[in-house]
Amino acid sequence: MYRIMLCCSAGMSTSMLVRKMVEAAAQRALPVEINAFGVAEFDEQYSRYQVVLLGPQVKYMLQSLSEKAAGHSIPVQPIDMMDYGMQRGDKVLDFALSLIAAAKEKAAL
């Protein structure tokens, strides 16, 4: 099961993108858990996920959130603004999966 967290200012604006990502995963028969949270919930939630993707409105918090998650080897990266704006769930899903794979590979070294 792939566990992906999306984080934005209040957790609302990413909910449509979550749906698109879940649909893309279903078409590929990939087991996923994808949820959106507001940045205020980051500390409580991030450790349950394999990757955290940031919406454009909280991209400025990348460094501080990455530092928090680094202790758990959880990558935190911003969502491409074009993919976010166009609601390209398949592209964002691919990005998340690539980050999970890279983190697993790094952990295996």
N, C-alpha and C positions, 0 to 999 in steps of 0.2 A: 504494500500500500504506500503510495506517495502522499506525503502530507505537506501541503503548501499553504502558507499564510500570506495574505495580502494585507497591507497596512496603508491606511489613508488618514485624513484628518479626523473623520468621524466614523468610518466603516461603512458609510452608505454609498459613496460614489463608486466603490469597487464591486458592489454586489452584482451589477449587471455583467461585469467582466468575469466574476466568479462563475456565473451561470454559463457563459460562453465557454469558459475553460472546462467546466464539468461536461458540457455537451461534446466538446472536442475529445475529451478523455473517453467518454462513453462510445464514441464512434470508433475508437481504437481499442476498445475493451481494456482500458487501463484502470486499475483500481486507484482511486484518488480520494483524498479528503482535502477540500479547498475551502477556506473560510476567510472572511474579511473582518478586520477589526480596526477600530480607531487607534491612533498612536498612543492614546492614554492607556490602552490595554496591552501594549507591547510587552511590558515586563512580566505580566501574568501569563501571557499566551505563547510567546515565541519558542520556549523550550519544548513544546509539544510538536513542533514542526521541523521538517528537514531543510526548509528554505523559507526566507521571508522576502517578499517583493514589495517595494514601496511605490505608492502612487506618486505622480508628479508633485502634488501639493505638499508632500512631506519629504521630498528628495533631499532637501537641505539638512535633514537629520541623519543622513546616511552614515556619517562617521561615528556619531555617538551611538546609534543603534547597532552598527557593525561591531563596535568595541564590546558592547554588552553581550552580543551573541557569539563572539569569538571564543569565549570560554567553553561553549558547547559545540564548537565547530559547525555552527549554522551560518551559511552564507546569507548576507543581506545585500540586495542589489535593487536599484531603481528599475521600474518598468519603462521600457522605451516609450517616449511620449506619443509617438505616432501610433504604436500598437495600442496604447491605452486609449487614445482619442478615437481610434477607429474600432475599438472593442474587438481586436483580433485575438480572441481566446486561444486559437490554435498556436499562434506565434508566442504568446505569453506562456502557454503551457510548455512549448518546446524550450523556451528560455529557462523556465523553472527546472525542467527535467535535466537540462545540461548542467545547471548549477549543482543539482543533487548528485549527478554522476561525477562531476569534478571533485566535490567534497568527499565522496566515497573513495575515489582514487587517491586523493591526498591522504586520507586516513589510513589507507592500506600501505602507504610507504613507510 
